[in-house]
Amino acid sequence: METGISALSIFPSYTDSSQDRQELQWYRWWLDQQLATLPSTFYSCLPKTARTPQPEFTARFVKVFVEAAKSFQTQSEPSIDHTVDHLVAEKLLQPISGGNDMHLNRSLVFAILGWQTMLYRPSFGTSPPQQLTIIDDFEGCQNQCFLAFKQDLSSARRPLKDFLLGFGLLIPPKNTCISEDPEERQAFESIATVEPEGLNADVDTLALHLEFNKATNTLFLFRYPSFCTANLMKDSINESFNSVIH
């Protein structure tokens, strides 16, 4: 599929050079993998795609994906609900005003936000439709960033920074340890050598970068550093463009 080609425009540092295309080629594949997990009930969110095959939905979805990024980037106080309203006004999402599908637009934009920031992975079909849920990559073990994995659907109206805090400290300030455990705080202040076999480089969730799972003695690393580079803010005399994360 060609999903990622247009979607790469969400990155402020992407220049469409051959080097950038090569370094971010994984994102094209990765986004298609995420879309494959999207239930077909979401097809009704997009105009004229309720009964269309998945490839046609994907082609229309790219326009929604890119426009959602622009909306998040340009709002003075971004929120999921503001972005939903913008996409409906642009006729990229269907205006759903009632019935059992009321939650779909919010849930779709919630998923898009997770895919564009890679701070969390949305979970589908694991909770009632009145909740926004993320995947627990720590599989129930205690961690420093995620304090909750579910929020009420109504939280989508909150400013984005407050909404994300509802899940925990997904992007902690530099040199911050939120644990109150004396041993963990002492370990945080110390320097340790970690052998390669103690690493898990297969983490797709940026918020879990450098999280340590005491149960398995594993240090998690975010496996797509080029994503971080691509999200660096442009800052010049003639151009200023922030990423969705910023």
BAVEXFI-981744 format. One record per residue (C-alpha): residue number from 1; residue in three letters; x, y, z. Coordinates in nm, 4 decimals, m for minus. Layout:
<pts>
(NUM,"ALA",(X,Y,Z))
...
</pts>
This chain:
<pts>
(1,"MET",(0.0000,0.0000,0.0000))
(2,"GLU",(0.0985,0.3632,m0.0443))
(3,"THR",(m0.0371,0.4839,0.2884))
(4,"GLY",(0.2851,0.6146,0.4324))
(5,"ILE",(0.3938,0.8220,0.1320))
(6,"SER",(0.1398,1.0990,0.1893))
(7,"ALA",(0.1307,1.0444,0.5639))
(8,"LEU",(0.5021,1.1256,0.5923))
(9,"SER",(0.4118,1.4915,0.5466))
(10,"ILE",(0.3088,1.4993,0.9144))
(11,"PHE",(0.6779,1.5093,1.0096))
(12,"PRO",(0.8252,1.8620,1.0264))
(13,"SER",(1.1782,1.7479,0.9396))
(14,"TYR",(1.0741,1.5355,0.6407))
(15,"THR",(1.2133,1.6813,0.3173))
(16,"ASP",(1.1173,1.4100,0.0648))
(17,"SER",(1.4853,1.3553,m0.0013))
(18,"SER",(1.6027,1.0069,m0.0891))
(19,"GLN",(1.7737,0.9794,0.2519))
(20,"ASP",(1.4575,1.0795,0.4426))
(21,"ARG",(1.2442,0.8430,0.2368))
(22,"GLN",(1.4801,0.5573,0.3137))
(23,"GLU",(1.5098,0.6337,0.6869))
(24,"LEU",(1.1321,0.6601,0.7292))
(25,"GLN",(1.0364,0.3755,0.5009))
(26,"TRP",(0.9500,0.1678,0.8088))
(27,"TYR",(0.6718,0.4150,0.8992))
(28,"ARG",(0.4845,0.3402,0.5776))
(29,"TRP",(0.4841,m0.0276,0.6647))
(30,"TRP",(0.4144,0.0341,1.0349))
(31,"LEU",(0.1096,0.2564,0.9709))
(32,"ASP",(m0.0386,m0.0030,0.7357))
(33,"GLN",(0.0011,m0.2613,1.0118))
(34,"GLN",(m0.1887,m0.0375,1.2540))
(35,"LEU",(m0.4664,0.0222,1.0022))
(36,"ALA",(m0.5032,m0.3528,0.9620))
(37,"THR",(m0.6123,m0.3681,1.3277))
(38,"LEU",(m0.8867,m0.1077,1.2773))
(39,"PRO",(m1.2325,m0.2709,1.2920))
(40,"SER",(m1.4481,m0.2266,0.9819))
(41,"THR",(m1.7089,m0.0443,1.1925))
(42,"PHE",(m1.4867,0.2638,1.1594))
(43,"TYR",(m1.5394,0.2665,0.7831))
(44,"SER",(m1.8670,0.4516,0.8410))
(45,"CYS",(m1.6729,0.7498,0.9790))
(46,"LEU",(m1.5513,0.8422,0.6324))
(47,"PRO",(m1.7921,0.9607,0.3618))
(48,"LYS",(m1.8822,0.6962,0.1032))
(49,"THR",(m1.6732,0.4193,0.2608))
(50,"ALA",(m1.9234,0.2350,0.4796))
(51,"ARG",(m1.9384,m0.0641,0.2426))
(52,"THR",(m1.6137,m0.0210,0.0491))
(53,"PRO",(m1.3181,m0.2617,0.0613))
(54,"GLN",(m1.0260,m0.1907,0.2917))
(55,"PRO",(m0.7872,m0.0550,0.0209))
(56,"GLU",(m1.0328,0.2200,m0.0754))
(57,"PHE",(m1.0853,0.3095,0.2888))
(58,"THR",(m0.7078,0.3313,0.3312))
(59,"ALA",(m0.6752,0.5753,0.0402))
(60,"ARG",(m0.9417,0.8029,0.1901))
(61,"PHE",(m0.7989,0.7610,0.5376))
(62,"VAL",(m0.4661,0.9184,0.4386))
(63,"LYS",(m0.6415,1.2530,0.3781))
(64,"VAL",(m0.8011,1.2338,0.7232))
(65,"PHE",(m0.4672,1.1359,0.8780))
(66,"VAL",(m0.2770,1.4316,0.7287))
(67,"GLU",(m0.5515,1.6853,0.7990))
(68,"ALA",(m0.5778,1.5655,1.1599))
(69,"ALA",(m0.2060,1.6362,1.2035))
(70,"LYS",(m0.2500,1.9882,1.0663))
(71,"SER",(m0.5384,2.0458,1.3049))
(72,"PHE",(m0.3425,1.9284,1.6096))
(73,"GLN",(m0.0453,2.1420,1.5065))
(74,"THR",(m0.2347,2.4667,1.4465))
(75,"GLN",(m0.4878,2.4756,1.7312))
(76,"SER",(m0.3963,2.7121,2.0134))
(77,"GLU",(m0.5285,2.4569,2.2631))
(78,"PRO",(m0.5660,2.1295,2.0724))
(79,"SER",(m0.8062,1.8564,2.1724))
(80,"ILE",(m0.9518,1.5449,2.0151))
(81,"ASP",(m1.2983,1.7010,1.9989))
(82,"HIS",(m1.1694,2.0150,1.8252))
(83,"THR",(m0.9979,1.8001,1.5653))
(84,"VAL",(m1.3124,1.5910,1.5143))
(85,"ASP",(m1.5136,1.9110,1.4578))
(86,"HIS",(m1.2534,2.0357,1.2100))
(87,"LEU",(m1.2538,1.7100,1.0114))
(88,"VAL",(m1.6334,1.7099,0.9990))
(89,"ALA",(m1.6325,2.0734,0.8796))
(90,"GLU",(m1.3843,1.9748,0.6069))
(91,"LYS",(m1.6198,1.6906,0.5083))
(92,"LEU",(m1.3501,1.4325,0.5767))
(93,"LEU",(m1.5528,1.2702,0.8562))
(94,"GLN",(m1.9227,1.1971,0.8629))
(95,"PRO",(m2.1241,1.4089,1.1085))
(96,"ILE",(m2.2449,1.1457,1.3576))
(97,"SER",(m2.4958,1.3049,1.5927))
(98,"GLY",(m2.6549,1.0092,1.7675))
(99,"GLY",(m2.7084,0.6371,1.7898))
(100,"ASN",(m2.4639,0.3626,1.8737))
(101,"ASP",(m2.1936,0.5040,1.6435))
(102,"MET",(m2.1595,0.8354,1.8258))
(103,"HIS",(m1.8238,0.7330,1.9687))
(104,"LEU",(m1.6622,0.6328,1.6399))
(105,"ASN",(m1.5289,0.9713,1.5255))
(106,"ARG",(m1.3736,1.0406,1.8636))
(107,"SER",(m1.2228,0.6922,1.8816))
(108,"LEU",(m1.0799,0.7220,1.5296))
(109,"VAL",(m0.9088,1.0550,1.6023))
(110,"PHE",(m0.7867,0.9098,1.9338))
(111,"ALA",(m0.6253,0.6260,1.7367))
(112,"ILE",(m0.4750,0.8683,1.4847))
(113,"LEU",(m0.3225,1.0722,1.7675))
(114,"GLY",(m0.1577,0.7591,1.9067))
(115,"TRP",(m0.0186,0.6602,1.5669))
(116,"GLN",(0.1131,1.0091,1.4930))
(117,"THR",(0.2874,1.0524,1.8285))
(118,"MET",(0.3620,0.6845,1.8991))
(119,"LEU",(0.3112,0.7677,2.2683))
(120,"TYR",(0.0522,0.4907,2.2991))
(121,"ARG",(m0.1152,0.2199,2.0937))
(122,"PRO",(m0.4943,0.2357,2.0823))
(123,"SER",(m0.6867,m0.0759,2.1752))
(124,"PHE",(m1.0050,m0.1722,1.9892))
(125,"GLY",(m1.2883,m0.3879,2.1138))
(126,"THR",(m1.1431,m0.4477,2.4603))
(127,"SER",(m1.3605,m0.1957,2.6488))
(128,"PRO",(m1.7108,m0.0489,2.6231))
(129,"PRO",(m1.7490,0.2132,2.3466))
(130,"GLN",(m1.7812,0.4816,2.6169))
(131,"GLN",(m1.4096,0.4419,2.6929))
(132,"LEU",(m1.0843,0.5260,2.5157))
(133,"THR",(m0.8373,0.2457,2.5816))
(134,"ILE",(m0.4685,0.1890,2.5144))
(135,"ILE",(m0.2713,m0.1353,2.4960))
(136,"ASP",(m0.0802,m0.2351,2.8070))
(137,"ASP",(0.2607,m0.3217,2.6606))
(138,"PHE",(0.3873,m0.3866,3.0132))
(139,"GLU",(0.1331,m0.6678,3.0484))
(140,"GLY",(0.0135,m0.5605,3.3918))
(141,"CYS",(0.3555,m0.4945,3.5461))
(142,"GLN",(0.4130,m0.1655,3.7267))
(143,"ASN",(0.5804,0.1075,3.5225))
(144,"GLN",(0.6715,0.4732,3.5584))
(145,"CYS",(0.4790,0.6277,3.2698))
(146,"PHE",(0.1329,0.4702,3.2432))
(147,"LEU",(m0.0884,0.5187,3.5468))
(148,"ALA",(m0.4111,0.4246,3.3654))
(149,"PHE",(m0.5040,0.2499,3.0418))
(150,"LYS",(m0.8618,0.3741,3.0062))
(151,"GLN",(m1.0355,0.7104,3.0024))
(152,"ASP",(m1.3981,0.8041,2.9669))
(153,"LEU",(m1.4966,0.9111,2.6157))
(154,"SER",(m1.5950,1.2529,2.7484))
(155,"SER",(m1.2267,1.3247,2.8235))
(156,"ALA",(m1.1799,1.3820,2.4498))
(157,"ARG",(m1.3023,1.7381,2.5039))
(158,"ARG",(m1.0129,1.8173,2.7382))
(159,"PRO",(m0.6998,2.0012,2.6173))
(160,"LEU",(m0.4540,1.7529,2.4735))
(161,"LYS",(m0.1931,1.7987,2.7457))
(162,"ASP",(m0.4544,1.7261,3.0144))
(163,"PHE",(m0.5964,1.4345,2.8176))
(164,"LEU",(m0.2546,1.2673,2.7860))
(165,"LEU",(m0.1886,1.3207,3.1570))
(166,"GLY",(m0.5009,1.1143,3.2167))
(167,"PHE",(m0.2943,0.8117,3.1099))
(168,"GLY",(0.0178,0.9147,3.3009))
(169,"LEU",(0.3478,1.0925,3.2462))
(170,"LEU",(0.4049,0.9894,2.8846))
(171,"ILE",(0.6853,1.2408,2.8227))
(172,"PRO",(0.8551,1.2998,3.1588))
(173,"PRO",(1.0792,1.6023,3.2120))
(174,"LYS",(1.4532,1.5437,3.1979))
(175,"ASN",(1.6041,1.3593,3.4961))
(176,"THR",(1.2658,1.2929,3.6572))
(177,"CYS",(1.1889,0.9911,3.8764))
(178,"ILE",(0.8275,0.9722,3.9903))
(179,"SER",(0.8676,0.6560,4.1957))
(180,"GLU",(0.8460,0.6886,4.5750))
(181,"ASP",(1.0227,0.3569,4.6294))
(182,"PRO",(1.3642,0.4279,4.7982))
(183,"GLU",(1.5404,0.1487,4.6088))
(184,"GLU",(1.4098,0.2680,4.2734))
(185,"ARG",(1.5082,0.6279,4.3489))
(186,"GLN",(1.8570,0.5139,4.4499))
(187,"ALA",(1.8860,0.3095,4.1312))
(188,"PHE",(1.7736,0.6136,3.9311))
(189,"GLU",(2.0616,0.8177,4.0724))
(190,"SER",(2.3218,0.5474,4.0078))
(191,"ILE",(2.5046,0.4427,3.6923))
(192,"ALA",(2.4772,0.0842,3.5766))
(193,"THR",(2.6115,m0.1184,3.2885))
(194,"VAL",(2.3488,m0.3036,3.0870))
(195,"GLU",(2.4408,m0.5992,2.8688))
(196,"PRO",(2.2762,m0.6333,2.5233))
(197,"GLU",(2.0815,m0.9418,2.6308))
(198,"GLY",(1.9085,m0.7260,2.8918))
(199,"LEU",(1.7554,m0.5001,2.6296))
(200,"ASN",(1.4243,m0.5183,2.4497))
(201,"ALA",(1.4523,m0.3128,2.1316))
(202,"ASP",(1.1104,m0.4127,2.0011))
(203,"VAL",(0.9047,m0.1433,2.1733))
(204,"ASP",(0.6786,0.0561,1.9412))
(205,"THR",(0.5620,0.2883,2.2193))
(206,"LEU",(0.7761,0.5972,2.2677))
(207,"ALA",(0.6469,0.6509,2.6225))
(208,"LEU",(0.8068,0.3216,2.7287))
(209,"HIS",(1.1564,0.4230,2.6205))
(210,"LEU",(1.4052,0.3413,2.9003))
(211,"GLU",(1.1336,0.1845,3.1166))
(212,"PHE",(1.2664,m0.1029,3.3264))
(213,"ASN",(1.0591,m0.4119,3.3929))
(214,"LYS",(1.1806,m0.5523,3.7252))
(215,"ALA",(0.9743,m0.8688,3.6811))
(216,"THR",(1.1696,m0.9709,3.3697))
(217,"ASN",(1.4862,m0.7636,3.4326))
(218,"THR",(1.4369,m0.5961,3.0948))
(219,"LEU",(1.5160,m0.2429,2.9840))
(220,"PHE",(1.2862,m0.1208,2.7075))
(221,"LEU",(1.4159,0.0849,2.4158))
(222,"PHE",(1.2095,0.2609,2.1515))
(223,"ARG",(1.3116,0.0946,1.8287))
(224,"TYR",(1.2502,0.3811,1.5823))
(225,"PRO",(1.4995,0.6627,1.6562))
(226,"SER",(1.4388,0.8080,1.3083))
(227,"PHE",(1.0850,0.8902,1.4258))
(228,"CYS",(1.2327,1.1197,1.6912))
(229,"THR",(1.4620,1.2853,1.4365))
(230,"ALA",(1.1734,1.3383,1.1938))
(231,"ASN",(0.9737,1.5093,1.4690))
(232,"LEU",(1.2410,1.7683,1.5444))
(233,"MET",(1.0917,2.1164,1.5117))
(234,"LYS",(1.1864,2.3312,1.2138))
(235,"ASP",(1.2951,2.6720,1.3311))
(236,"SER",(1.4239,2.9232,1.0780))
(237,"ILE",(1.3553,3.2766,0.9604))
(238,"ASN",(1.1152,3.1637,0.6905))
(239,"GLU",(0.9679,2.8498,0.8380))
(240,"SER",(0.8300,2.7257,1.1668))
(241,"PHE",(0.6461,2.3942,1.1796))
(242,"ASN",(0.5897,2.1851,1.4899))
(243,"SER",(0.5181,1.8176,1.5060))
(244,"VAL",(0.2022,1.6703,1.6569))
(245,"ILE",(0.4085,1.5789,1.9661))
(246,"HIS",(0.5307,1.9348,2.0120))
</pts>
